């Protein structure tokens, strides 16, 4: 492991909270509108499980988004995420609110964003993430860019990175999987 990778692992071990943006991070960034004008979003179940596992491991989780959304509030409630700061274009000020709510310094918080509105938040936290399809100015400035796109597992990757850095991932995986039972493993099926 090179020095920069070692430094990231060391910083990740100190993280106690994760803040995520919504559009382009928890979702694919597309806005869908129903016939009545209601805004619809699709959320990844894998991202949700990653956040739930992170919370169960003792991390605090918050959402900061520039848009107000009933669907985001419903999803946050399902995942027991609090605080949820919506309609906040000043993400630096919103970060200050989350830090006060968590009682944590910036160095103990990670954040994930995808566009320039997220830059004030991402520049200040102890560890910053972006989905692989984030705006170039964000991808080139964050600590880690995920392989997955926003809304398609990027948050899950960030959660697993944090859990692996603290040595918690293997215990979680073993507890939740068929790890001890090798009978379920089969050769990959071929599709014709």
N, C-alpha and C positions, 0 to 999 in steps of 0.2 A: 504494500500500500504506500503510495507516495505521500509526501508531507501535506499536500493540500487535501487529499482524501482523508488522511489521519486527522487533520484539523477539523474537517467537517464532522467526522464521527465524534470527536471530543466535544464539539459544540452541540451536536445533536443529543448527546447524553445529558446535557444540562437543561434541555427544553422541558417545560412543564405544561405548555399550552399551545394550541394551534388555532389560528384565525384563518378562515377561508372566505374568499369572495364567492359570489354566486354565479352570475352569468359569465360563461367561459371557463369556469373552474368546477363548480358543482353541476353545471349544465353545459351543453355544447355551445352556448352563447347565442343560439337562435331564439327569437321570440315568436311564439305561435299565438294566434288570436282566434277565439271561437266566434261563432255567428253573433253572439251577444256582445262582442268586444272584450270578453274576458281574456286575460293573458294566461297562457298555459306553458308549462315547462316540464321537461323530462329529466329525472334524476337517476343516476346509476345506483342500483342496489349494492354493487360492490363498494362504491364510495361510502355508502351508508354503513355497511358492515365495518369498513375500515375505521370510520369515525366512532362507531359503537365500541369496537375493540380498544381503540385509543382511550376513550372515556373510561371503560372498565379497567384499564391499566393505570388509571389515576390522573390522566391528563385532563385539563380544562379545554373546552372548545367554544369558539365564538364565531359568529357570522357577521361580516361587515359588507354591505352592498350599497351601491349607488341608487338602486331602484327599490321602491316599495312593492311588496308582493304578498298577497294572501297565501299563495301556494308555497312560498318560501317559509312563511310562518308555520304552515301545517307540517312541512317536512322537518323543520327545526324542532317542533314539538314532538314529532315521532322519534327523533333521534336524541331528545333531551338536551338540546343545545341551548345554552344561555350564557351570555347575552346574545341577542339578535338585533343588530343595529342596521335598519333598512332606510333607504332614502338618504344616504350619507355620501355626498360627493367629496367631502373633506375627510379622506380616510386617515390622515394624520391625527385630526381631532378625535375621530372615532376610536383610533388605536389608544389614545390617551384614556378614553372612557373604559375601554376593556382592561387596560393595565391597572387602573384604579379598582375596577370590579374584581379582578383576579388577585390584586395585591402582589403583582410580580413586576420585576424590572424587564425592560425590553430584551435583555440578553437571555431571558428564560422563556421567550415566546418565539414561535415560528409562525410564518404566514405564507399563504399561497394566493397569488393574484395573476392576472393575465393581461392587463392593459395599463395604460399610463396613469389612470386614476388611482391605481393601486401602488404606484411608485413611492409616495410618501410613507406608506405603511411598510412596504417591503424593505426600504432602505434603512429602517430603524431597528428591525427585529433581529434576534440572535441568529436566525436561520430562515432563509427565504427560498420558496419554491415557485415554479411556474409550470403549467402544462406545456407540452411540446408545441402546441399550436398557439401559444401566447404571442402577443405583439413582439416583434424583434427587439425593441428597446427594453422590454422587460426580460426576455430570454437571455440577453447578453449581460444583464446586471444581477440576476439572482444567483444564489449559491448552487441550486440544483434545478435542472429541467427534467421533468418526467418523460418517460417514453410514451405514455398515453396522452391523449388529448383531453381537453376539458369536457366533463360530463361523461367520459368514457374510461374512468379508472385512474385518472391523474391523482385525485385525492387519496385513493387507496394506496398508491405507490408512496406518497408522502407519509401516510400513517405507518405503513410497513417499515419505511426507512427509519422513522423515529423509534419504533418498537425494536427493530434489529439493533440499532445503535445502543440501546439500553440492555440488550440481551433478553428482551421479553418475548420476542417473536416465536422462538422455538417452543416455549411452554404453551403459548396460545395455540399455535398450530397443532401441537401434540394433543392438547385438550379437545380441540374441535374437529380433528380429522380422524381418518381411519389409519393414522400413521403406523400403528402397531400391527394392523391387519393387512398383509401384503396380497391377500387373495383377490382383492378388488382390482389390482393392477393387471392390465391386459395390453397386448400390443395395440398400437393405434389402428383404428378401423380405416379401411380404404373406401372412399366414396367413388362410386362409378357414375 
